[in-house]
């Protein structure tokens, strides 16, 4: 039985590198935080209208 070559680890490493590059290129964290703040603001306005 010949041992299977370790090709999966190489593929995983390249995929991880691609994901890291993509995350660095598209840094969504600030946009997500701004979106959440907007949602909270809208919900607060709606709740104020209901509480009146």
Jmol script that loads the backbone (N, CA, C; Angstrom):
load data "model"
ATOM      1  N   UNK A   1       0.851  -1.214   0.000  1.00  0.00           N
ATOM      2  CA  UNK A   1       0.000   0.000   0.000  1.00  0.00           C
ATOM      3  C   UNK A   1       0.881   1.257   0.000  1.00  0.00           C
ATOM      4  N   UNK A   2       0.905   1.998  -1.074  1.00  0.00           N
ATOM      5  CA  UNK A   2       1.678   3.256  -1.072  1.00  0.00           C
ATOM      6  C   UNK A   2       0.971   4.338  -0.275  1.00  0.00           C
ATOM      7  N   UNK A   3       1.750   5.088   0.456  1.00  0.00           N
ATOM      8  CA  UNK A   3       1.146   6.145   1.285  1.00  0.00           C
ATOM      9  C   UNK A   3       0.574   7.264   0.404  1.00  0.00           C
ATOM     10  N   UNK A   4      -0.622   7.796   0.733  1.00  0.00           N
ATOM     11  CA  UNK A   4      -1.168   8.917  -0.051  1.00  0.00           C
ATOM     12  C   UNK A   4      -0.368  10.189   0.205  1.00  0.00           C
ATOM     13  N   UNK A   5      -0.090  10.891  -0.868  1.00  0.00           N
ATOM     14  CA  UNK A   5       0.684  12.135  -0.731  1.00  0.00           C
ATOM     15  C   UNK A   5      -0.145  13.205  -0.032  1.00  0.00           C
ATOM     16  N   UNK A   6       0.542  14.073   0.685  1.00  0.00           N
ATOM     17  CA  UNK A   6      -0.156  15.132   1.437  1.00  0.00           C
ATOM     18  C   UNK A   6      -0.465  16.297   0.497  1.00  0.00           C
ATOM     19  N   UNK A   7      -1.523  16.144  -0.278  1.00  0.00           N
ATOM     20  CA  UNK A   7      -1.931  17.233  -1.175  1.00  0.00           C
ATOM     21  C   UNK A   7      -3.007  18.090  -0.523  1.00  0.00           C
ATOM     22  N   UNK A   8      -3.785  17.481   0.382  1.00  0.00           N
ATOM     23  CA  UNK A   8      -4.883  18.237   1.008  1.00  0.00           C
ATOM     24  C   UNK A   8      -4.352  19.384   1.851  1.00  0.00           C
ATOM     25  N   UNK A   9      -3.282  19.132   2.617  1.00  0.00           N
ATOM     26  CA  UNK A   9      -2.751  20.190   3.477  1.00  0.00           C
ATOM     27  C   UNK A   9      -2.291  21.372   2.628  1.00  0.00           C
ATOM     28  N   UNK A  10      -1.671  21.088   1.483  1.00  0.00           N
ATOM     29  CA  UNK A  10      -1.219  22.180   0.615  1.00  0.00           C
ATOM     30  C   UNK A  10      -2.409  22.982   0.105  1.00  0.00           C
ATOM     31  N   UNK A  11      -3.458  22.269  -0.318  1.00  0.00           N
ATOM     32  CA  UNK A  11      -4.643  22.962  -0.826  1.00  0.00           C
ATOM     33  C   UNK A  11      -5.255  23.824   0.274  1.00  0.00           C
ATOM     34  N   UNK A  12      -5.350  23.282   1.488  1.00  0.00           N
ATOM     35  CA  UNK A  12      -5.937  24.034   2.597  1.00  0.00           C
ATOM     36  C   UNK A  12      -5.109  25.281   2.875  1.00  0.00           C
ATOM     37  N   UNK A  13      -3.773  25.119   2.857  1.00  0.00           N
ATOM     38  CA  UNK A  13      -2.918  26.274   3.134  1.00  0.00           C
ATOM     39  C   UNK A  13      -3.128  27.372   2.095  1.00  0.00           C
ATOM     40  N   UNK A  14      -3.187  26.981   0.816  1.00  0.00           N
ATOM     41  CA  UNK A  14      -3.392  27.990  -0.224  1.00  0.00           C
ATOM     42  C   UNK A  14      -4.758  28.644  -0.065  1.00  0.00           C
ATOM     43  N   UNK A  15      -5.780  27.846   0.285  1.00  0.00           N
ATOM     44  CA  UNK A  15      -7.114  28.423   0.479  1.00  0.00           C
ATOM     45  C   UNK A  15      -7.106  29.409   1.640  1.00  0.00           C
ATOM     46  N   UNK A  16      -6.431  29.066   2.734  1.00  0.00           N
ATOM     47  CA  UNK A  16      -6.364  29.967   3.885  1.00  0.00           C
ATOM     48  C   UNK A  16      -5.676  31.262   3.484  1.00  0.00           C
ATOM     49  N   UNK A  17      -4.594  31.137   2.717  1.00  0.00           N
ATOM     50  CA  UNK A  17      -3.898  32.352   2.274  1.00  0.00           C
ATOM     51  C   UNK A  17      -4.816  33.219   1.428  1.00  0.00           C
ATOM     52  N   UNK A  18      -5.584  32.570   0.528  1.00  0.00           N
ATOM     53  CA  UNK A  18      -6.523  33.333  -0.305  1.00  0.00           C
ATOM     54  C   UNK A  18      -7.557  34.041   0.563  1.00  0.00           C
ATOM     55  N   UNK A  19      -8.085  33.329   1.551  1.00  0.00           N
ATOM     56  CA  UNK A  19      -9.106  33.929   2.415  1.00  0.00           C
ATOM     57  C   UNK A  19      -8.517  35.106   3.179  1.00  0.00           C
ATOM     58  N   UNK A  20      -7.297  34.955   3.690  1.00  0.00           N
ATOM     59  CA  UNK A  20      -6.656  36.051   4.436  1.00  0.00           C
ATOM     60  C   UNK A  20      -6.469  37.254   3.526  1.00  0.00           C
ATOM     61  N   UNK A  21      -5.995  37.008   2.294  1.00  0.00           N
ATOM     62  CA  UNK A  21      -5.819  38.123   1.354  1.00  0.00           C
ATOM     63  C   UNK A  21      -7.159  38.794   1.078  1.00  0.00           C
ATOM     64  N   UNK A  22      -8.216  37.962   0.870  1.00  0.00           N
ATOM     65  CA  UNK A  22      -9.531  38.521   0.563  1.00  0.00           C
ATOM     66  C   UNK A  22     -10.046  39.334   1.733  1.00  0.00           C
ATOM     67  N   UNK A  23      -9.822  38.831   2.975  1.00  0.00           N
ATOM     68  CA  UNK A  23     -10.284  39.570   4.145  1.00  0.00           C
ATOM     69  C   UNK A  23      -9.532  40.887   4.262  1.00  0.00           C
ATOM     70  N   UNK A  24      -8.232  40.861   3.986  1.00  0.00           N
ATOM     71  CA  UNK A  24      -7.466  42.116   4.053  1.00  0.00           C
ATOM     72  C   UNK A  24      -7.958  43.087   2.994  1.00  0.00           C
ATOM     73  N   UNK A  25      -8.269  42.546   1.799  1.00  0.00           N
ATOM     74  CA  UNK A  25      -8.720  43.419   0.715  1.00  0.00           C
ATOM     75  C   UNK A  25     -10.082  44.017   1.042  1.00  0.00           C
ATOM     76  N   UNK A  26     -11.000  43.188   1.514  1.00  0.00           N
ATOM     77  CA  UNK A  26     -12.355  43.646   1.842  1.00  0.00           C
ATOM     78  C   UNK A  26     -12.533  43.602   3.358  1.00  0.00           C
ATOM     79  N   UNK A  27     -12.240  44.698   3.999  1.00  0.00           N
ATOM     80  CA  UNK A  27     -12.375  44.744   5.464  1.00  0.00           C
ATOM     81  C   UNK A  27     -13.775  45.265   5.785  1.00  0.00           C
ATOM     82  N   UNK A  28     -14.691  44.339   6.078  1.00  0.00           N
ATOM     83  CA  UNK A  28     -16.095  44.703   6.275  1.00  0.00           C
ATOM     84  C   UNK A  28     -16.418  45.117   7.714  1.00  0.00           C
ATOM     85  N   UNK A  29     -15.468  44.955   8.640  1.00  0.00           N
ATOM     86  CA  UNK A  29     -15.777  45.193  10.053  1.00  0.00           C
ATOM     87  C   UNK A  29     -16.361  46.595  10.292  1.00  0.00           C
ATOM     88  N   UNK A  30     -15.711  47.680   9.853  1.00  0.00           N
ATOM     89  CA  UNK A  30     -16.270  49.017  10.130  1.00  0.00           C
ATOM     90  C   UNK A  30     -17.645  49.205   9.506  1.00  0.00           C
ATOM     91  N   UNK A  31     -17.839  48.658   8.301  1.00  0.00           N
ATOM     92  CA  UNK A  31     -19.140  48.819   7.649  1.00  0.00           C
ATOM     93  C   UNK A  31     -20.229  48.075   8.427  1.00  0.00           C
ATOM     94  N   UNK A  32     -19.891  46.874   8.934  1.00  0.00           N
ATOM     95  CA  UNK A  32     -20.879  46.109   9.709  1.00  0.00           C
ATOM     96  C   UNK A  32     -21.248  46.879  10.979  1.00  0.00           C
ATOM     97  N   UNK A  33     -20.227  47.472  11.642  1.00  0.00           N
ATOM     98  CA  UNK A  33     -20.497  48.222  12.879  1.00  0.00           C
ATOM     99  C   UNK A  33     -21.399  49.420  12.562  1.00  0.00           C
ATOM    100  N   UNK A  34     -21.099  50.140  11.491  1.00  0.00           N
ATOM    101  CA  UNK A  34     -21.929  51.294  11.116  1.00  0.00           C
ATOM    102  C   UNK A  34     -23.358  50.846  10.815  1.00  0.00           C
ATOM    103  N   UNK A  35     -23.496  49.713  10.110  1.00  0.00           N
ATOM    104  CA  UNK A  35     -24.826  49.207   9.776  1.00  0.00           C
ATOM    105  C   UNK A  35     -25.608  48.862  11.042  1.00  0.00           C
ATOM    106  N   UNK A  36     -24.927  48.227  12.005  1.00  0.00           N
ATOM    107  CA  UNK A  36     -25.594  47.875  13.265  1.00  0.00           C
ATOM    108  C   UNK A  36     -26.017  49.142  14.011  1.00  0.00           C
ATOM    109  N   UNK A  37     -25.159  50.162  14.024  1.00  0.00           N
ATOM    110  CA  UNK A  37     -25.515  51.416  14.703  1.00  0.00           C
ATOM    111  C   UNK A  37     -26.740  52.041  14.038  1.00  0.00           C
ATOM    112  N   UNK A  38     -26.783  52.011  12.698  1.00  0.00           N
ATOM    113  CA  UNK A  38     -27.953  52.550  12.001  1.00  0.00           C
ATOM    114  C   UNK A  38     -29.208  51.775  12.381  1.00  0.00           C
ATOM    115  N   UNK A  39     -29.105  50.455  12.405  1.00  0.00           N
ATOM    116  CA  UNK A  39     -30.271  49.638  12.773  1.00  0.00           C
ATOM    117  C   UNK A  39     -30.741  49.967  14.184  1.00  0.00           C
ATOM    118  N   UNK A  40     -29.788  50.100  15.111  1.00  0.00           N
ATOM    119  CA  UNK A  40     -30.160  50.414  16.498  1.00  0.00           C
ATOM    120  C   UNK A  40     -30.849  51.779  16.554  1.00  0.00           C
ATOM    121  N   UNK A  41     -30.334  52.749  15.810  1.00  0.00           N
ATOM    122  CA  UNK A  41     -30.946  54.073  15.788  1.00  0.00           C
ATOM    123  C   UNK A  41     -32.370  54.034  15.265  1.00  0.00           C
ATOM    124  N   UNK A  42     -32.582  53.295  14.170  1.00  0.00           N
ATOM    125  CA  UNK A  42     -33.929  53.203  13.596  1.00  0.00           C
ATOM    126  C   UNK A  42     -34.877  52.519  14.582  1.00  0.00           C
ATOM    127  N   UNK A  43     -34.400  51.436  15.200  1.00  0.00           N
ATOM    128  CA  UNK A  43     -35.241  50.723  16.175  1.00  0.00           C
ATOM    129  C   UNK A  43     -35.569  51.636  17.356  1.00  0.00           C
ATOM    130  N   UNK A  44     -34.601  52.431  17.805  1.00  0.00           N
ATOM    131  CA  UNK A  44     -34.847  53.336  18.933  1.00  0.00           C
ATOM    132  C   UNK A  44     -35.938  54.345  18.553  1.00  0.00           C
ATOM    133  N   UNK A  45     -35.872  54.884  17.335  1.00  0.00           N
ATOM    134  CA  UNK A  45     -36.887  55.856  16.900  1.00  0.00           C
ATOM    135  C   UNK A  45     -38.264  55.184  16.863  1.00  0.00           C
ATOM    136  N   UNK A  46     -38.328  53.972  16.338  1.00  0.00           N
ATOM    137  CA  UNK A  46     -39.614  53.267  16.249  1.00  0.00           C
ATOM    138  C   UNK A  46     -40.166  53.028  17.655  1.00  0.00           C
ATOM    139  N   UNK A  47     -39.300  52.562  18.575  1.00  0.00           N
ATOM    140  CA  UNK A  47     -39.772  52.285  19.939  1.00  0.00           C
ATOM    141  C   UNK A  47     -40.221  53.572  20.623  1.00  0.00           C
ATOM    142  N   UNK A  48     -39.537  54.686  20.383  1.00  0.00           N
ATOM    143  CA  UNK A  48     -39.964  55.956  20.982  1.00  0.00           C
ATOM    144  C   UNK A  48     -41.355  56.326  20.476  1.00  0.00           C
ATOM    145  N   UNK A  49     -41.579  56.119  19.172  1.00  0.00           N
ATOM    146  CA  UNK A  49     -42.908  56.422  18.626  1.00  0.00           C
ATOM    147  C   UNK A  49     -43.973  55.551  19.280  1.00  0.00           C
ATOM    148  N   UNK A  50     -43.636  54.269  19.508  1.00  0.00           N
ATOM    149  CA  UNK A  50     -44.620  53.368  20.125  1.00  0.00           C
ATOM    150  C   UNK A  50     -44.858  53.735  21.586  1.00  0.00           C
ATOM    151  N   UNK A  51     -43.788  54.138  22.290  1.00  0.00           N
ATOM    152  CA  UNK A  51     -43.933  54.416  23.720  1.00  0.00           C
ATOM    153  C   UNK A  51     -44.732  55.693  23.947  1.00  0.00           C
ATOM    154  N   UNK A  52     -44.778  56.596  22.986  1.00  0.00           N
ATOM    155  CA  UNK A  52     -45.566  57.807  23.140  1.00  0.00           C
ATOM    156  C   UNK A  52     -47.023  57.450  23.045  1.00  0.00           C
TER     157      UNK A  52
END
end "model"
wireframe off; spacefill off
backbone 0.3
color backbone group
